[in-house]
Amino acid sequence: MEDPHTNNRMGILGGTFNPVHMGHLILAQDAMEHFDLGSVLFVPCARPPHKPVRDLIPAEHRIAMLEAALEGDLRFHVSRVETDRGGTSYTIDTARELARLYPGSELHFILGSDSLLELHLWKDIPALLEICRFVTLARPGAEYDSLIGADLRLPDPWPERLKQRIRIGHTVSISSTDIRYRVAEGLAIRYLVHPAVEMYIAEHSLYRS
C-alpha cells in the first residue's frame, strides 16, 4: 500500500454523527483499506436534507465527540465545512468546497450500500459524480453483480462505474438512533462508542429523555 503521507486519495465520510459510533470508525477504516485511501475526512452536517432533525444535538457537541473519537489517529480528520456553512447540508456544495480547499486531492465519497440506491435523489447528482468518486461498502453476502442502470436510476456510464467501486465491508449493526435510545433508557453504550464519546455523553448529559 502506498505511503499515506504521499497518497492524495482522500475519503469523505459525511453524516449527522449524532453521535459518532464504532460503526462509523470501522466503515472509514474499511474504506481506507479497500480503496487505498491516504486519509478520511469526517464531515458532520449542519442540517441533513433527508432526515428529521428533531433529535439532532448542536453541531459543537457532535464535532467535539468526533474529535475525541479520532484523537491520536493520524489517518482521520474532522471538517467543519458544513457546520460552518450552516443551513441544509447538500453534498454538492460540500464537494465543491472541498475540491477548492484540497486542490491536489482525489476526493472519494464513502457510501453505505443503502445510500447507493438513493444516489439518484441527491441534489445535482450529475455534477457531483464528476467532482468526486463514489465508493461503496456493502454488507457481507450482499448481491450487487446484477445491478443495472434501472436499479440505480442514473444514466450511463455511472451505473457500471459505481458497481466497479463496491467492496464488502464488515457487518456492524450499530446505529446512532439505538445509542440515543439506550442513553435515554439508562442502558449501557460501552463497546458501541469510543470510550471518550461515552464519557462526553455522560459529562454533558446528552440524549437524556
VEXMI-848864 format. One line per 5 residues: number of its first residue (from 1); for each residue x, y, z of N, C-alpha, C, CB. Coordinates in steps of 0.001 Angstrom, whole numbers, plus 500000, padded with zeros to 6 digits. Glycine has a CB too. Example, Ala and Ser with C-alpha at 12.3 -4.5 7.8 and 13.67 -1.06 7.14 Angstrom:
# residues 2
1	513190 494310 507800 512300 495500 507800 513200 496700 507800 511308 495527 509046  512850 497750 507080 513670 498940 507140 512900 500030 507870 514084 499402 505725
# end
This chain:
# residues 209
1	500847 498797 500000 500000 500000 500000 500875 501243 500000 499046 500011 501227  500402 502255 499323 501155 503498 499204 501300 504189 500553 500479 504433 498209  502408 504873 500734 502633 505664 501943 501507 506685 502091 504022 506374 501896  500743 506662 503235 499626 507593 503393 500047 509051 503365 498914 507314 504676  501338 509336 503630 501796 510721 503626 501959 511260 502209 503111 510838 504377
6	502043 510372 501212 502172 510801 499823 500940 510435 499005 503414 510185 499196  499972 509786 499612 498757 509346 498939 497743 510494 498953 498168 508068 499622  497357 510969 497774 496453 512117 497698 494992 511713 497563 496837 512994 496537  494676 510434 497767 493287 509980 497706 492638 510181 499075 493205 508483 497266  491721 511118 499126 491068 511482 500391 489641 510954 500421 491073 513015 500590
11	489323 510170 501444 487958 509711 501643 487134 510771 502344 487939 508414 502441  485876 510895 501958 484953 511828 502583 483808 511014 503176 484429 512896 501557  483623 511125 504491 482550 510400 505163 481633 511415 505834 483118 509379 506205  480457 511589 505268 479506 512552 505794 478451 511878 506657 478845 513306 504660  477773 512680 507460 476699 512152 508288 476339 513113 509395 477089 510814 508873
16	475330 512747 510168 474976 513574 511322 475936 513330 512481 473534 513291 511763  476439 512074 512598 477325 511691 513710 476679 512118 515033 478750 512343 513550  475488 511575 515247 474634 512011 516345 474250 510861 517277 473383 512661 515794  475238 510207 517945 476663 510520 517980 477460 509621 517036 477195 510383 519402  478758 509935 516889 479672 509037 516192 479782 507746 516986 481072 509693 515996
21	479831 506607 516273 479942 505313 516962 480996 504445 516273 478566 504580 516988  481217 503262 516826 482290 502406 516320 482040 501964 514881 482447 501187 517212  480769 501868 514476 480465 501510 513102 481005 502525 512111 478981 501365 512925  480924 503808 512465 481488 504851 511604 482995 504671 511438 481183 506242 512180  483668 504383 512557 485122 504248 512517 485545 503014 511716 485686 504171 513939
26	484795 501934 511875 485105 500714 511122 484850 500930 509636 484266 499523 511641  483765 501643 509300 483469 501952 507897 484607 502756 507273 482140 502731 507781  485112 503744 508007 486212 504564 507493 487470 503727 507291 486504 505729 508446  487760 502849 508236 488953 502003 508112 488811 501024 506953 489208 501236 509420  487622 500430 506804 487385 499531 505665 487604 500270 504349 485952 498949 505717
31	487087 501491 504267 487233 502269 503029 488697 502555 502731 486454 503588 503126  489456 502905 503766 490884 503171 503560 491586 501954 502976 491552 503578 504880  491279 500786 503520 491972 499571 503090 491518 499109 501707 491748 498458 504101  490206 499144 501452 489686 498627 500184 489966 499559 499008 488196 498393 500298  490036 500862 499264 490191 501819 498169 491521 502562 498230 489051 502815 498191
36	492427 502077 499075 493792 502605 499157 493782 504124 499346 494587 502234 497892  493043 504566 500357 492957 505996 500650 494099 506420 501554 491609 506339 501301  494503 507666 501433 495549 508187 502295 495021 508748 503595 496317 509237 501581  493748 509165 503598 493135 509748 504780 491624 509720 504602 493644 511198 505024  490918 509952 505704 489457 510080 505655 489071 511340 506414 488743 508814 506263
41	488237 512153 505765 487736 513381 506359 486284 513147 506785 487851 514583 505359  486029 513250 508088 484674 513117 508621 484001 514492 508534 484689 512575 510107  482824 514541 507905 482153 515820 507667 480768 515804 508312 482043 516112 506145  480652 516275 509547 479329 516339 510175 478473 517418 509509 479462 516619 511691  477203 517119 509290 476329 518057 508608 475773 519096 509583 475187 517311 507919
46	475309 520191 509025 474596 521195 509818 473146 520762 509971 474685 522606 509157  472487 520525 508840 471111 520032 508849 470939 519118 507652 470073 521209 508817  470632 517834 507876 470549 516885 506759 469314 517131 505906 470537 515451 507280  469423 516942 504576 468273 517182 503704 467231 516072 503732 468743 517370 502304  467612 514840 504135 466696 513702 504024 466383 513052 505367 467277 512669 503094
51	466738 513711 506480 466486 513122 507798 465793 514138 508690 467806 512639 508453  464901 513669 509592 464315 514609 510552 465383 515137 511498 463183 513937 511351  465202 516366 511959 466215 516995 512813 465767 517098 514262 466551 518376 512289  464686 516433 514611 464116 516558 515953 465115 516190 517038 462885 515686 516080  465897 515134 516839 466830 514657 517854 468267 515096 517594 466770 513156 517933
56	468463 516026 516662 469822 516423 516299 470356 517431 517318 469857 517025 514867  471423 517044 518025 472009 517940 519015 472892 518966 518309 472824 517145 520069  473265 520060 518997 474081 521103 518355 475374 520558 517750 474416 522188 519363  475797 521204 516672 476981 520761 515935 478227 520727 516811 477221 521667 514745  478369 521664 517730 479582 521716 518538 479749 520449 519372 479559 522943 519446
61	478648 519886 519872 478733 518623 520616 479145 517480 519682 477376 518299 521297  478545 517429 518503 478855 516343 517574 480301 516419 517097 477907 516382 516374  480788 517632 516867 482187 517816 516461 483121 517428 517592 482447 519272 516036  482794 517832 518808 483642 517507 519961 483745 515998 520150 483089 518162 521241  482643 515276 519968 482688 513816 520102 483512 513189 518987 481270 513231 520097
66	483383 513716 517767 484210 513218 516664 485693 513427 516959 483829 513916 515347  486041 514614 517393 487444 514913 517686 487980 514021 518800 487606 516385 518073  487137 513737 519790 487557 512857 520882 487770 511427 520382 486513 512873 522014  486864 510962 519508 486957 509594 518998 488150 509404 518074 485684 509224 518266  488533 510460 517345 489592 510354 516338 490962 510761 516857 489246 511197 515148
71	491009 511261 518076 492280 511759 518618 493356 510670 518586 492085 512268 520063  494507 511033 518076 495637 510106 518030 495700 509254 516775 495591 509215 519209  494644 509257 515965 494652 508506 514707 494930 509491 513571 493288 507745 514480  496137 509479 513069 496560 510460 512072 495912 510252 510708 498051 510417 511924  495188 509153 510542 494520 508890 509259 493216 509656 509130 494254 507403 509098
76	492620 509996 510265 491265 510537 510290 491254 511989 510763 490373 509686 511192  490399 512801 510132 490310 514224 510451 488845 514664 510420 491160 515068 509458  488547 515788 511059 487196 516340 511103 487171 517646 510314 486728 516569 512574  486137 517817 509510 485952 519060 508762 484693 519772 509256 485859 518779 507236  484787 521093 509402 483645 521920 509792 483005 522606 508584 484082 522968 510816
81	483303 522147 507395 482865 522851 506195 481344 522985 506142 483367 522129 504952  480606 521956 506572 479151 522031 506512 478570 522762 507714 478561 520637 506423  479125 522516 508890 478590 523181 510080 478886 524672 510059 479169 522553 511347  480043 525072 509522 480338 526496 509401 479437 527165 508358 481810 526699 509034  479106 526438 507309 478252 526994 506255 476820 527146 506752 478287 526099 504998
86	476368 526197 507587 475023 526252 508137 473962 525907 507103 474755 527621 508704  472712 525908 507536 471609 525585 506637 471585 524108 506294 471706 526408 505366  470784 523760 505293 470708 522376 504843 472014 521981 504171 469521 522176 503880  472534 520814 504532 473839 520369 504025 473651 519518 502773 474609 519569 505110  473983 520090 501631 473930 519348 500376 475344 518942 499981 473261 520192 499254
91	475496 517688 499582 476820 517151 499271 477474 517883 498111 476723 515674 498951  476691 518338 497142 477280 519031 496002 478014 520289 496453 476201 519386 494976  477440 521031 497405 478102 522237 497908 479381 521879 498651 477160 523026 498830  479310 520800 499428 480478 520353 500189 481585 519880 499255 480090 519229 501158  481234 519124 498225 482232 518614 497287 482950 519756 496580 481576 517688 496260
96	482201 520759 496175 482824 521905 495506 483773 522641 496453 481745 522873 494980  483358 522790 497714 484207 523482 498680 485455 522670 498995 483430 523768 499962  485314 521359 499157 486477 520526 499459 487433 520460 498271 486032 519115 499853  486890 520458 497062 487752 520481 495876 488571 521767 495837 486911 520346 494589  487968 522863 496308 488688 524129 496360 489738 524126 497470 487711 525284 496565
101	489390 523542 498628 490302 523529 499771 491453 522551 499596 489545 523189 501026  491209 521450 498868 492234 520410 498687 492437 520165 497186 491823 519076 499419  493016 521130 496469 493105 521043 495004 493955 519883 494503 493661 522319 494460  494848 519360 495335 495684 518261 494889 495162 516891 495253 497030 518418 495442  493971 516838 495826 493428 515564 496320 492393 514979 495373 492809 515753 497696
106	492372 513644 495327 491299 512924 494643 490240 512605 495698 491833 511607 493929  489076 513190 495571 488028 513025 496569 487240 511743 496306 487089 514243 496573  487120 510918 497339 486366 509665 497263 485264 509714 498321 487305 508414 497473  484014 509840 497884 482908 509933 498831 482478 508527 499231 481715 510725 498222  482495 508256 500528 482242 506915 501054 480748 506731 501331 483065 506670 502345
111	480190 505649 500780 478780 505336 500958 478598 503987 501620 478059 505363 499628  477501 503850 502358 477000 502540 502709 476136 502050 501559 476205 502573 504045  475905 500744 501471 475198 500193 500312 473767 500715 500194 475181 498681 500392  473108 501030 501313 471741 501544 501238 471697 502894 500521 471144 501675 502647  472702 503715 500770 472732 505046 500159 472974 504982 498658 473806 505896 500812
116	473617 503927 498191 473903 503812 496763 472621 503833 495938 474685 502532 496480  471590 503159 496412 470336 503084 495675 469525 504371 495759 469513 501935 496187  469939 505291 496632 469247 506579 496766 470019 507713 496095 469029 506908 498243  471125 507380 495470 472024 508410 494948 471337 509284 493896 473271 507763 494352  470418 508706 493145 469744 509476 492090 468897 510618 492658 468862 508552 491251
121	468598 510575 493948 467777 511605 494581 468605 512785 495064 467008 511016 495742  469928 512656 495064 470779 513706 495616 470779 514925 494698 472217 513189 495821  470925 516088 495301 470923 517345 494565 472094 517414 493577 470982 518525 495538  471803 517791 492347 472817 517979 491298 473739 516771 491174 473647 519231 491584  473156 515576 491192 473986 514365 491181 474864 514251 489937 473106 513142 491282
126	474449 514681 488734 475379 514588 487593 476671 515367 487826 474703 515098 486327  476551 516581 488360 477747 517381 488634 478566 516760 489746 477366 518816 489003  477885 516212 490754 478580 515612 491894 479411 514408 491469 477576 515197 492967  478882 513604 490572 479609 512427 490097 480864 512807 489317 478704 511569 489228  480882 513998 488764 482059 514470 488041 483134 514997 488990 481663 515556 487050
131	482718 515524 490143 483661 516141 491081 484400 515101 491909 482930 517103 492003  483685 514069 492369 484345 513082 493229 483887 511671 492879 484060 513379 494712  484723 510711 493223 484384 509313 493021 483563 508824 494210 485663 508450 492836  482559 508019 493917 481771 507418 494986 482210 505969 495159 480243 507507 494679  482527 505614 496399 482960 504253 496717 482005 503691 497768 484452 504226 497229
136	481641 502434 497619 480578 501851 498428 481072 500642 499201 479401 501461 497554  480711 500578 500479 480967 499410 501315 479651 498685 501534 481620 499812 502675  479580 497449 501059 478366 496643 501188 478522 495629 502315 478045 495923 499860  477397 495121 502780 477406 494099 503828 477844 492756 503245 476008 493974 504485  478501 491907 504045 478834 490560 503567 477574 489817 503132 479570 489762 504664
141	477653 489160 501989 476516 488412 501467 475627 489205 500537 475706 487904 502587  475841 490520 500453 475016 491346 499571 475343 491037 498118 475229 492848 499865  474318 491035 497279 474493 490738 495861 474316 492020 495046 473489 489646 495395  475407 492487 494426 475333 493697 493625 475775 493478 492182 476172 494772 494253  476122 492253 491844 476572 491980 490481 475471 492233 489460 477060 490547 490368
146	474209 492071 489872 473093 492191 488932 472548 493601 488810 471989 491277 489344  473158 494566 489508 472685 495946 489430 472782 496475 487997 473493 496844 490384  471749 497153 487547 471754 497760 486230 471351 499230 486370 470796 497001 485259  471426 499942 485274 471093 501350 485308 469699 501618 485836 471229 501928 483949  468762 500703 485539 467393 500891 486006 467308 500854 487524 466485 499830 485412
151	468193 500066 488163 468200 499990 489626 468737 501280 490237 469039 498794 490098  469797 501795 489677 470430 502995 490221 469791 504280 489689 471914 502988 489896  469027 504161 488601 468305 505304 488033 469254 506443 487650 467260 505814 489030  470394 506042 487119 471391 507003 486661 471772 506659 485230 472644 507005 487589  472122 507644 484431 472491 507374 483037 473878 506743 482938 472448 508666 482217
156	474142 506109 481822 475479 505589 481554 476459 506756 481480 475505 504757 480236  477711 506568 481889 478359 505308 482293 478351 505075 483801 479784 505288 481801  477548 505849 484549 477668 505843 486008 477295 504529 486684 476824 506915 486564  476236 503809 486261 475950 502551 486959 477119 501573 486948 474748 501892 486341  477768 501425 485786 478883 500478 485712 480073 500960 486533 479305 500266 484257
161	480352 502240 486512 481464 502775 487301 481210 502602 488796 481689 504257 486974  479981 502859 489214 479641 502713 490637 479723 501247 491069 478224 503271 490916  479296 500340 490206 479377 498910 490521 480824 498463 490701 478708 498082 489419  481731 499033 489908 483141 498653 490000 483780 499126 491302 483911 499217 488818  483135 500049 491987 483683 500600 493225 482902 500130 494440 483687 502118 493170
166	482372 498933 494397 481705 498319 495546 482633 497268 496140 480333 497685 495137  482810 497321 497437 483590 496323 498154 482783 495843 499356 484966 496900 498599  483148 494705 499867 482465 494140 501033 483178 494584 502302 482411 492590 500951  482445 495216 503196 482998 495662 504462 482544 494764 505611 482597 497107 504731  482883 495169 506805 482457 494420 507990 480972 494680 508290 483329 494804 509214
171	480321 493688 508855 478956 493874 509319 478996 494447 510727 478162 492538 509282  478477 495646 510894 478449 496300 512202 477047 496870 512405 479548 497428 512311  476250 496186 513202 474859 496595 513409 474764 497559 514582 473958 495367 513651  475319 498744 514382 475253 499806 515389 474641 501022 514711 476679 500136 515995  473737 501682 515392 473144 502896 514840 473128 503988 515895 471718 502625 514321
176	473216 505224 515429 473135 506358 516347 471756 506421 517006 473433 507673 515604  470727 506027 516260 469370 506020 516823 469292 505099 518027 468345 505588 515766  469866 503910 517908 469839 502959 519019 470655 503468 520202 470368 501597 518565  471779 504106 519925 472598 504648 521011 471831 505731 521761 473927 505215 520462  471156 506615 521043 470361 507655 521712 469270 507028 522572 469735 508611 520677
181	468635 505979 522039 467594 505285 522795 468160 504658 524065 466934 504211 521927  469309 504011 523934 469909 503343 525085 470292 504349 526172 471140 502543 524651  470828 505490 525759 471175 506519 526739 469916 507008 527445 471909 507703 526061  468859 507261 526680 467607 507745 527269 467005 506742 528246 466601 508056 526174  467234 505441 527977 466680 504392 528830 467639 503963 529933 466308 503196 527995
186	468796 504596 530008 469763 504244 531046 470502 502948 530789 469076 504153 532354  470575 502521 529520 471274 501286 529166 472718 501590 528780 470550 500562 528010  473554 500571 528843 474981 500750 528572 475241 500973 527088 475771 499539 529062  476201 501841 526778 476655 502035 525393 478135 501685 525251 476412 503491 524942  478723 501142 526302 480121 500705 526218 480272 499685 525101 480598 500105 527567
191	481371 499763 524381 481709 498925 523231 480948 499313 521969 481437 497481 523555  479952 500202 522072 479243 500694 520893 479831 502011 520410 477756 500867 521196  480395 502779 521340 481044 504049 521010 482450 504044 521610 480210 505269 521540  483277 504935 521123 484614 505109 521684 484470 505519 523154 485438 506177 520874  485366 505049 524045 485262 505429 525458 485207 506935 525685 486423 504862 526217
196	485929 507700 524869 485908 509156 525029 484539 509728 524685 486982 509806 524152  483839 509098 523752 482494 509544 523392 481508 509191 524498 482050 508915 522058  481656 507996 525055 480815 507595 526184 480967 508580 527335 481171 506171 526651  482190 508976 527619 482447 509911 528700 481856 511284 528386 483949 510025 528958  481998 511728 527159 481484 513049 526775 479965 513093 526915 481897 513395 525325
201	479297 512043 526462 477836 511992 526561 477394 512073 528017 477294 510707 525912  478102 511350 528888 477748 511364 530307 478022 512730 530929 478524 510279 531061  479165 513299 530616 479554 514576 531231 478627 515717 530828 480984 514926 530851  478071 515651 529602 477221 516737 529101 475734 516379 529133 477625 517096 527681  475429 515232 529732 474018 514792 529874 473270 514826 528554 473283 515671 530889
206	473898 514304 527511 473284 514302 526197 472326 513112 526050 474364 514263 525106  471326 513303 525229 470372 512260 524821 469531 511730 525987 471118 511106 524176  469435 512453 527057 468593 512030 528163 467130 512278 527800 468977 512777 529469  466251 511441 528275 464825 511606 527975 464246 512751 528803 464049 510292 528254
# end
